Amino acid sequence: MRLDVHGAAPRDPEELEIAAAARPEVPARTTVGPVELTVSDVDRSTAWYASSIGLDAIERGAGRVSLGAAGRELLVLVEEPGVRPAIGHTGLYHFALLVPTRPDLARWLAHAARDRVPLAGLSDHFVSEAIYLSDPDGHGIEVYADRPRERWEGLVAQRITTAPLDVDDLLGELEDPASEPFERLPAGTVMGHVHLKVAAIEPTVAFYRDLVGFGLMAQLGNQAAFLSAGGYHHRLGANTWESAGASPPPPGSAALRHATIVLPDPAEVDRLAGRLDAAGYELGGNEAPVVRDPSGNALRLLAA
């Protein structure tokens, strides 16, 4: 399905220009960072993320572990025994690990096939090629590689799509997929984007575009929106496919604890925190500000 930008009834061009000029804009270098999740068994999850995804344990504590690639923290797991998947609520749709190259994605897929890692989907989004799966607690995961930016830059709203992934063509990047070695995700793997389940799209866009300052890259009516900084296809996705009108996960859920927005420097963190505070959003957190979006999804604001 193609995703096109849909808005309300047409407005006067001068009014649109004034509204756009009044919107804040995060710096182009704004990205997303580590995602923190609640899991039922941190040892089981740590072993699964090592063997299935290829993430290394970076730091361990009581009921807590941080995982990453080549020393870069990408994921934090916090244990709460007995938690169950949060179905029918807002929260995490998936977090997306961006590998540096197409051969890296092919290498990961070959590993998943050899080691029988259960997959949920394989998609060609025009801007990227993506593989989907879930962890033992039902948290959604995407492993993906971008297509060359010059191919899609400026065309995201018109061309972003979901089509079947050409698996044979992808594996053709490797000399022998059956024997291609894979031990862990490569250095340079980053958190490419985070996709959230939200209760409604309109307040989500109003929050992330008009208050936080991301650009709206594409929108599918009242079902989904994709927002970003610096022209990237999306750093934040949001949809209502499973969560229209839903509430946040109740206590006892395996759920998103927070996602992270990474701004270039502390001054930008302070600037964004100030806008949120002035708009009436409560800021929590100790070492870094934490705010909840209109659907209750928590976001940590961090300086690079």
PLY file of the C-alpha trace (Angstrom):
ply
format ascii 1.0
element vertex 304
property float x
property float y
property float z
element edge 303
property int vertex1
property int vertex2
end_header
0.00 0.00 0.00
1.38 3.40 -0.94
1.46 6.01 1.80
0.51 9.54 0.80
0.26 12.70 2.88
-3.37 13.42 3.68
-4.51 16.54 5.48
-7.68 18.41 6.29
-9.59 20.65 3.88
-7.37 23.00 1.83
-6.38 26.19 3.59
-5.32 29.56 2.28
-1.65 29.34 1.11
-0.64 32.35 3.20
-2.23 30.78 6.28
-0.29 27.56 5.63
2.97 29.48 5.29
2.38 31.30 8.57
1.51 28.05 10.36
4.60 26.29 8.99
6.86 29.20 9.93
5.52 29.12 13.50
6.32 25.44 13.98
9.47 24.53 15.89
12.00 22.37 14.10
14.45 19.97 15.70
18.01 20.03 14.33
18.69 17.89 11.28
21.07 15.69 13.28
18.30 14.64 15.71
17.97 10.84 15.83
16.57 8.16 18.12
18.55 6.16 20.65
18.22 3.24 23.05
14.83 1.68 23.74
14.04 0.40 27.23
11.64 -2.53 27.62
10.10 -4.57 30.41
10.65 -8.33 30.08
9.57 -11.30 32.14
12.95 -13.06 32.34
16.04 -10.96 31.69
18.39 -13.95 31.42
16.17 -15.63 28.83
15.84 -12.40 26.86
19.57 -11.63 27.00
20.37 -15.09 25.62
17.72 -14.73 22.90
18.93 -11.30 21.80
22.49 -12.66 21.60
21.68 -15.78 19.60
18.78 -14.54 17.45
19.54 -10.84 16.89
23.28 -10.68 17.49
23.38 -8.09 20.29
26.08 -8.19 22.97
25.54 -7.54 26.68
27.29 -4.27 27.56
26.38 -3.82 31.21
24.52 -5.99 33.71
22.82 -5.13 36.97
20.20 -6.64 39.25
17.32 -7.53 36.93
18.65 -5.23 34.24
20.92 -5.51 31.21
21.95 -3.16 28.41
22.61 -4.61 24.98
24.26 -3.23 21.90
26.63 -3.61 18.97
30.36 -2.84 19.13
29.86 -1.11 22.50
27.00 1.16 21.35
23.98 0.77 23.64
20.82 0.06 21.66
18.48 -1.73 24.05
17.88 -1.92 27.81
15.89 -4.78 29.33
14.36 -4.52 32.80
12.97 -7.65 34.45
9.53 -7.84 36.03
8.69 -11.53 36.57
5.25 -12.52 35.38
4.63 -9.63 32.96
2.60 -10.51 29.87
2.47 -9.01 26.35
0.46 -5.79 26.14
-2.14 -6.54 23.46
-4.74 -3.95 22.49
-2.93 -1.03 24.12
-0.69 1.81 23.02
3.06 1.33 23.27
5.77 -0.18 21.11
4.91 -1.44 17.63
8.57 -2.17 16.91
12.04 -0.81 17.37
14.21 -0.85 14.26
17.90 -1.76 14.13
19.58 -0.20 11.10
22.58 -2.14 9.79
25.20 -0.25 7.76
24.96 -2.06 4.40
22.77 -4.31 2.29
25.25 -7.22 2.58
24.98 -6.84 6.39
21.21 -7.32 6.10
21.71 -10.32 3.79
24.15 -11.81 6.30
21.61 -11.41 9.10
18.85 -12.98 7.02
21.07 -15.93 6.11
21.76 -16.43 9.82
18.03 -16.27 10.63
17.29 -18.89 7.98
20.09 -21.24 9.06
19.32 -20.92 12.77
15.55 -21.06 12.27
14.81 -17.71 13.89
11.02 -17.24 13.50
10.21 -14.22 11.33
7.00 -12.19 11.14
7.54 -10.49 7.78
9.96 -9.43 5.05
9.19 -6.14 3.28
10.47 -3.78 0.63
9.55 -0.22 1.64
11.27 1.48 -1.35
13.28 3.58 1.11
14.57 0.45 2.85
14.49 -3.34 3.01
13.23 -4.77 6.28
12.86 -8.01 8.21
10.42 -8.30 11.12
10.19 -10.56 14.16
9.22 -10.55 17.85
11.17 -11.32 21.02
10.02 -13.86 23.67
7.82 -11.22 25.35
6.14 -10.13 22.12
8.11 -6.92 21.58
8.27 -6.09 17.87
11.67 -5.82 16.17
12.76 -4.69 12.72
16.22 -5.29 11.25
16.71 -3.19 8.13
19.06 -1.57 5.66
18.42 1.71 3.88
18.36 2.07 0.14
20.75 4.79 -1.11
19.46 8.16 0.08
19.71 9.74 -3.37
17.10 7.24 -4.56
14.37 8.29 -2.14
15.24 11.74 -0.75
12.35 14.13 -1.36
10.09 11.27 -2.46
9.16 9.68 0.86
5.50 10.73 0.90
4.97 9.60 -2.69
6.98 6.40 -2.73
7.21 4.79 0.72
5.35 1.53 0.43
5.10 -2.06 1.65
5.84 -4.73 -0.94
7.25 -8.26 -0.67
11.01 -8.38 -0.14
12.99 -9.98 -2.97
14.76 -12.47 -0.73
16.70 -14.13 -3.55
18.06 -10.79 -4.72
19.03 -9.82 -1.17
20.80 -13.11 -0.49
22.55 -12.68 -3.84
24.75 -10.15 -2.05
26.52 -13.15 -0.46
28.80 -15.64 -2.13
27.29 -18.55 -0.20
24.41 -17.75 2.18
24.54 -21.26 3.64
28.06 -20.79 4.97
28.28 -17.00 5.40
29.55 -16.44 8.96
27.48 -14.46 11.44
28.33 -13.89 15.08
26.82 -10.52 15.95
25.43 -7.33 14.44
28.19 -5.25 12.86
29.81 -2.11 14.20
27.85 0.84 12.90
24.45 -0.70 13.71
22.21 2.00 15.19
18.64 2.47 16.34
17.26 3.69 13.02
13.71 4.42 14.08
11.02 3.58 16.62
7.45 2.79 15.59
4.74 3.39 18.19
1.19 2.23 18.71
-0.95 5.31 19.37
-4.58 6.01 20.20
-5.13 8.58 17.43
-3.05 10.09 14.64
-4.15 13.74 14.75
-2.93 14.45 18.33
0.19 12.37 17.62
1.11 14.56 14.64
0.27 17.69 16.63
2.67 16.56 19.36
5.61 15.29 17.31
5.44 17.83 14.48
3.98 20.99 15.99
5.53 20.72 19.46
8.57 18.44 19.34
9.54 19.72 15.90
9.88 16.66 13.65
8.90 16.98 10.01
5.89 15.01 8.78
7.32 12.81 6.03
4.23 10.77 5.14
0.76 10.08 6.49
-1.87 7.44 5.81
-5.04 9.27 6.81
-6.01 8.54 10.40
-4.08 5.23 10.42
-0.36 6.03 10.39
2.20 8.82 10.28
5.96 8.94 9.73
8.05 11.79 11.14
11.72 12.67 11.01
14.52 15.22 11.05
16.99 16.21 8.37
15.02 14.64 5.53
15.49 11.04 6.71
12.52 8.85 5.77
11.42 8.43 9.39
12.81 8.40 12.90
9.37 7.95 14.46
6.45 5.96 13.10
3.01 5.86 14.67
-0.08 3.84 13.84
-3.54 3.00 15.15
-3.83 -0.43 13.47
-4.04 -2.26 16.79
-4.58 0.63 19.19
-7.23 3.10 17.96
-8.74 4.70 21.05
-6.69 2.45 23.32
-5.18 3.18 26.70
-1.54 2.65 27.78
-0.52 -0.84 28.95
-1.62 -1.65 32.51
0.82 -2.66 35.26
2.09 -6.19 34.77
2.67 -5.73 31.04
5.76 -6.47 29.00
5.86 -3.01 27.51
7.85 -0.02 26.35
9.39 1.79 29.30
10.72 4.58 27.12
12.14 5.41 23.72
14.91 8.00 23.34
15.11 11.14 21.22
18.77 12.11 20.77
19.40 15.81 20.17
22.77 17.24 19.12
23.64 18.99 22.40
22.35 19.85 25.90
21.09 23.27 24.74
18.72 21.58 22.30
17.51 19.25 25.04
16.78 22.26 27.24
15.04 24.04 24.36
12.74 21.09 23.66
12.09 20.48 27.37
11.14 24.14 27.68
8.62 23.89 24.85
7.06 20.80 26.39
6.88 22.39 29.83
5.31 25.56 28.40
2.71 23.43 26.62
1.73 21.81 29.93
3.47 18.45 29.57
4.86 17.04 32.80
8.59 16.28 32.66
10.02 13.52 34.80
13.30 11.65 34.85
16.48 12.08 36.83
19.51 12.17 34.55
17.50 13.20 31.47
14.01 14.64 30.95
11.23 12.14 30.24
7.86 13.12 28.77
4.81 11.15 27.67
3.14 11.71 24.31
-0.68 12.01 24.02
-0.95 8.19 23.92
1.13 7.72 27.07
4.33 6.58 25.32
7.38 7.73 27.32
10.25 9.55 25.60
13.62 10.29 27.13
15.37 13.41 25.81
19.13 12.89 25.55
22.06 14.93 24.25
24.40 13.17 21.84
0 1
1 2
2 3
3 4
4 5
5 6
6 7
7 8
8 9
9 10
10 11
11 12
12 13
13 14
14 15
15 16
16 17
17 18
18 19
19 20
20 21
21 22
22 23
23 24
24 25
25 26
26 27
27 28
28 29
29 30
30 31
31 32
32 33
33 34
34 35
35 36
36 37
37 38
38 39
39 40
40 41
41 42
42 43
43 44
44 45
45 46
46 47
47 48
48 49
49 50
50 51
51 52
52 53
53 54
54 55
55 56
56 57
57 58
58 59
59 60
60 61
61 62
62 63
63 64
64 65
65 66
66 67
67 68
68 69
69 70
70 71
71 72
72 73
73 74
74 75
75 76
76 77
77 78
78 79
79 80
80 81
81 82
82 83
83 84
84 85
85 86
86 87
87 88
88 89
89 90
90 91
91 92
92 93
93 94
94 95
95 96
96 97
97 98
98 99
99 100
100 101
101 102
102 103
103 104
104 105
105 106
106 107
107 108
108 109
109 110
110 111
111 112
112 113
113 114
114 115
115 116
116 117
117 118
118 119
119 120
120 121
121 122
122 123
123 124
124 125
125 126
126 127
127 128
128 129
129 130
130 131
131 132
132 133
133 134
134 135
135 136
136 137
137 138
138 139
139 140
140 141
141 142
142 143
143 144
144 145
145 146
146 147
147 148
148 149
149 150
150 151
151 152
152 153
153 154
154 155
155 156
156 157
157 158
158 159
159 160
160 161
161 162
162 163
163 164
164 165
165 166
166 167
167 168
168 169
169 170
170 171
171 172
172 173
173 174
174 175
175 176
176 177
177 178
178 179
179 180
180 181
181 182
182 183
183 184
184 185
185 186
186 187
187 188
188 189
189 190
190 191
191 192
192 193
193 194
194 195
195 196
196 197
197 198
198 199
199 200
200 201
201 202
202 203
203 204
204 205
205 206
206 207
207 208
208 209
209 210
210 211
211 212
212 213
213 214
214 215
215 216
216 217
217 218
218 219
219 220
220 221
221 222
222 223
223 224
224 225
225 226
226 227
227 228
228 229
229 230
230 231
231 232
232 233
233 234
234 235
235 236
236 237
237 238
238 239
239 240
240 241
241 242
242 243
243 244
244 245
245 246
246 247
247 248
248 249
249 250
250 251
251 252
252 253
253 254
254 255
255 256
256 257
257 258
258 259
259 260
260 261
261 262
262 263
263 264
264 265
265 266
266 267
267 268
268 269
269 270
270 271
271 272
272 273
273 274
274 275
275 276
276 277
277 278
278 279
279 280
280 281
281 282
282 283
283 284
284 285
285 286
286 287
287 288
288 289
289 290
290 291
291 292
292 293
293 294
294 295
295 296
296 297
297 298
298 299
299 300
300 301
301 302
302 303
